[in-house]
Every structure is written in structure tokens, then in C-alpha cells.
Amino acid sequence: MSVTIKNSLEIKAMRKSNRLLQDVFSGLKEMIRPGVSTWEINEEGERLIRNLGGVPNFLNYSGYPASICTSINEEVVHGIPRRDRILQEGDIISLDAGLIYNGYHSDAARTYGVGAISKEAQDLINVTRQSFFEGIKYAHAGHHLNEVCAAIGNYAEARGYGVIRDLCGHGIGREMHEDPQIPNFDQKMRGIRLQPGMTLAIEPMITAGSYEVEWLADGWTVVTKDRSLSAHYENTILITEHEPEILTLSDSESKELL
């Protein structure tokens, strides 16, 4: 395993790439309402990315055909945007997106409610998001990676939710997927020791039922095997000498949520 440690210039580039992605999500969030197609969300996401001077890093990655992953309800990740996939009142949708700016990648995901949603759905979104923040309490130099993984999974499972086993977070930098892999549950081993300059994409994927998943015939869309609701929350973070820096949240958002 080779985990890259970014120098000050690389960290500056990572901050810029991820700051632009914040703007993309701000624009996409405003589109989430009944009657909008996932294709329209993808089109707007790509437009925003390119207008900001970035390149969509999901587009054609290992053959993925879009710039924004749009996953609805039981779809965990990698839903493919379609003109005929229309958001309905009560749905939840996970958007996963990233971009490249001056050679450096960003990556984040959010789950949104479409119109009025059930308490079950809102609770799932809230727990998924909070599990990320429980995890990064341990994302400090000197701690081991599994402390982050275990905290995410333990928080969600203690509340009766399923924690996806077959998908995980990852390092990120000049490549979208770098070492290390970052599961969302206890690995029963310490994992690497975190060091300042590491940039990590931490992404809890939590379900209202079983953690088991399967892939649809399109080869991309991952769904819960029991078709229970799933939520996804991801940020790219920087390990520092002190508190982790959340690169895909604005300062005001970070203060509000932490």
C-alpha cells in the first residue's frame, strides 16, 4: 500500500478543487424537486463543473456514462442518469460527484429528500450524515484508520441501520481512487497510522435494512438486496496536525455541523 502525503502546493490545489465542488453541490441542491429528471441533474452538474474550469472526473471513468451519479431510494450508488427517471414526491436521491482542477481530484456525496419525505427517510439521511462526523472525530494524526471505520459503523449499527460492506471510501489526490481503502465498519485491525498531508474521501453508505447489495443489469447501479432505502454522505478531508479539514464543506457549513 502506498498512501500519498501531499505537500503544501498539492494541499492548496486540493483545497481549490474541492472548493469548486462545493459550488457544484450548491447548484444541484436547488434542483431537487418533484418532476425533475436525473438527466437534467446530470446536465446541470456537468455544466457547472465545466463553467468553473473543472473536468468531471466521473464521466467515462471505467466506462461510467455520466458526470453525476444519481441514486434513488434503494439505489446505493452509481445510479445512471436517464431522461425518463423523474423525481417523485417522497423520494430520496443520493448525488455523488467530483471534478478535476489543475490535475487534482475532488469527491463528495449528499442525499436529499424530494419534497415531503417520511420520518424513516429523514432519520436515515440524518444518521448517515452523522456517522461521517462520528468517524472523523478519530481522523487525527497518530490515530489509526480503523478507528475512523469502526466509529462510523458502530454509530449506525447501534441505531439499527445496515452498513454497506461491499463498497468503501478511498484516498484521493492526483488519482480519484488512491490508497488506502476506507471501509465503514470495524476491520478488527488497526490499519495505517494517519499522517498530516493525507487526503481521504470518507463516505458512509447506510441502509434502513440489510447491508447486502446487488448490481443491476446495467453493470453500475448498486441496490440494496432487500430494496430498503439507502443514503450516502461523503466528504474529502485533509489530515492535519490538529482537527481534520473538510475540504468539500464551506467553513460556515463545517461550523454548523461539527
MORA-V306653 format. One record per residue. N is the residue number from 1. RES is the residue in three letters. PSI is psi in whole degrees, 0 to 359 (* if undefined). OMEGA is omega as a letter, one per 20 degrees, with the letter a starting at -180 (none if undefined). Layout:
BEGIN
N,RES,PSI,OMEGA  N,RES,PSI,OMEGA
END
This chain:
BEGIN
1,MET,134,r  2,SER,103,a  3,VAL,123,a  4,THR,138,r  5,ILE,119,a  6,LYS,140,r  7,ASN,181,a  8,SER,323,r  9,LEU,320,r  10,GLU,322,r  11,ILE,319,r  12,LYS,318,r  13,ALA,320,r  14,MET,320,r  15,ARG,316,a  16,LYS,313,a  17,SER,316,a  18,ASN,331,r  19,ARG,322,r  20,LEU,322,r  21,LEU,327,r  22,GLN,316,a  23,ASP,324,r  24,VAL,313,a  25,PHE,326,r  26,SER,319,r  27,GLY,319,a  28,LEU,325,r  29,LYS,324,a  30,GLU,344,a  31,MET,347,a  32,ILE,102,r  33,ARG,159,r  34,PRO,142,r  35,GLY,348,r  36,VAL,139,r  37,SER,154,r  38,THR,334,r  39,TRP,319,r  40,GLU,321,r  41,ILE,317,r  42,ASN,316,a  43,GLU,316,r  44,GLU,321,r  45,GLY,316,r  46,GLU,320,r  47,ARG,314,r  48,LEU,314,a  49,ILE,312,a  50,ARG,323,r  51,ASN,333,r  52,LEU,359,r  53,GLY,11,a  54,GLY,176,r  55,VAL,131,r  56,PRO,120,a  57,ASN,349,r  58,PHE,330,a  59,LEU,120,r  60,ASN,12,r  61,TYR,115,a  62,SER,26,r  63,GLY,1,r  64,TYR,131,a  65,PRO,14,a  66,ALA,174,a  67,SER,334,a  68,ILE,126,r  69,CYS,128,a  70,THR,105,a  71,SER,120,a  72,ILE,132,r  73,ASN,254,a  74,GLU,354,r  75,GLU,123,a  76,VAL,306,a  77,VAL,165,r  78,HIS,24,r  79,GLY,138,a  80,ILE,126,r  81,PRO,142,r  82,ARG,150,r  83,ARG,330,a  84,ASP,7,r  85,ARG,101,a  86,ILE,132,r  87,LEU,137,r  88,GLN,150,r  89,GLU,129,r  90,GLY,347,r  91,ASP,161,r  92,ILE,145,a  93,ILE,132,r  94,SER,126,r  95,LEU,128,r  96,ASP,126,a  97,ALA,160,r  98,GLY,172,r  99,LEU,164,r  100,ILE,131,r  101,TYR,121,a  102,ASN,40,r  103,GLY,359,a  104,TYR,141,a  105,HIS,152,r  106,SER,159,a  107,ASP,133,r  108,ALA,162,r  109,ALA,149,r  110,ARG,149,r  111,THR,130,a  112,TYR,148,r  113,GLY,146,r  114,VAL,108,a  115,GLY,216,r  116,ALA,127,a  117,ILE,165,a  118,SER,160,r  119,LYS,322,r  120,GLU,314,a  121,ALA,317,a  122,GLN,321,r  123,ASP,319,r  124,LEU,314,r  125,ILE,315,a  126,ASN,316,a  127,VAL,320,r  128,THR,313,r  129,ARG,314,a  130,GLN,329,r  131,SER,326,r  132,PHE,312,a  133,PHE,330,r  134,GLU,321,a  135,GLY,315,a  136,ILE,359,r  137,LYS,337,a  138,TYR,6,a  139,ALA,64,a  140,HIS,148,r  141,ALA,134,a  142,GLY,335,r  143,HIS,163,r  144,HIS,151,a  145,LEU,322,a  146,ASN,339,r  147,GLU,322,r  148,VAL,311,a  149,CYS,312,a  150,ALA,320,a  151,ALA,321,r  152,ILE,305,a  153,GLY,319,a  154,ASN,322,a  155,TYR,312,a  156,ALA,316,a  157,GLU,327,r  158,ALA,340,r  159,ARG,11,r  160,GLY,14,a  161,TYR,159,r  162,GLY,142,r  163,VAL,117,a  164,ILE,132,r  165,ARG,332,a  166,ASP,359,a  167,LEU,154,a  168,CYS,171,r  169,GLY,188,a  170,HIS,162,r  171,GLY,163,a  172,ILE,148,r  173,GLY,246,r  174,ARG,339,r  175,GLU,150,r  176,MET,321,r  177,HIS,110,r  178,GLU,170,r  179,ASP,149,j  180,PRO,164,r  181,GLN,144,a  182,ILE,90,r  183,PRO,166,a  184,ASN,27,r  185,PHE,165,a  186,ASP,125,a  187,GLN,354,a  188,LYS,24,r  189,MET,154,a  190,ARG,326,a  191,GLY,185,a  192,ILE,157,r  193,ARG,129,a  194,LEU,141,a  195,GLN,148,r  196,PRO,140,a  197,GLY,350,r  198,MET,138,r  199,THR,127,a  200,LEU,139,r  201,ALA,106,a  202,ILE,126,a  203,GLU,84,r  204,PRO,135,r  205,MET,111,a  206,ILE,144,a  207,THR,159,r  208,ALA,354,a  209,GLY,235,a  210,SER,153,r  211,TYR,355,a  212,GLU,141,a  213,VAL,167,r  214,GLU,161,a  215,TRP,137,r  216,LEU,173,a  217,ALA,340,r  218,ASP,352,r  219,GLY,357,a  220,TRP,310,a  221,THR,122,r  222,VAL,129,a  223,VAL,157,r  224,THR,138,a  225,LYS,325,r  226,ASP,4,r  227,ARG,26,r  228,SER,160,r  229,LEU,149,r  230,SER,146,r  231,ALA,158,a  232,HIS,132,r  233,TYR,126,a  234,GLU,141,r  235,ASN,150,r  236,THR,129,a  237,ILE,159,r  238,LEU,128,r  239,ILE,129,a  240,THR,185,r  241,GLU,344,a  242,HIS,233,r  243,GLU,147,r  244,PRO,146,r  245,GLU,123,a  246,ILE,105,a  247,LEU,336,a  248,THR,14,r  249,LEU,141,r  250,SER,162,r  251,ASP,319,a  252,SER,321,r  253,GLU,318,a  254,SER,315,a  255,LYS,324,a  256,GLU,323,a  257,LEU,330,a  258,LEU,*,none
END
